[in-house]
Amino acid sequence: MKRREPLTLDLTPLIDVVFILLIFFIVTSVFKKDDVALKLNLPNSSASSIKIKTKELIIELNSDSIGYGGKKIDFVSLENHLKSITKKDKPVVVKIDENTKYDRVVKLLDLLQKYSLNNLALITNKK
């Protein structure tokens, strides 16, 4: 009588498939970018940069749209969002397109002042 060898599972092809799947998911995954709702052309500045450590509110403004938290909204919706903020010392980062009319900027700044959001940072490009 012949003695049979026990059947074993060869793991080499399985490991190859797992690595191929891992590479596929890494290559096709989308990495999180900044929450950007509008394409802005920021003005240049030679001012030094600062780091904000806490989670800030990001508001973007151009000549025809306004963005809040990565989504396009209007001034009425922005006002509703600003009303609901309880922590008034929270940093507000404002990105304004260089071609935006001054009256839109004033309207945004008035909204921020109305709800006592005075911890303001205006973002520019470095020269």
LINCOR-V481915 format. One line per field, one symbol per residue. ss: DSSP state (H for helix, E for strand, - for the rest). burial: 1 if it has 24 or more other ideal C-beta (glycine too) atoms within 12 Angstrom, else 0. A space follows every 50 residues. Layout:
ss = ???
burial = ???
//
This chain:
ss = -----------HHHHHHHHHHHHHHHHH-------------E-EE----- ------EEEEE----EEE--EEE-HHHHHHHHH--------EEEEEE--- -HHHHHHHHHHHHH-----EEEE-EE-
burial = 00000000000000000000000000000000000001010100000000 00000111111100111110000010010011001000011111111001 000110011011001010011110000
//
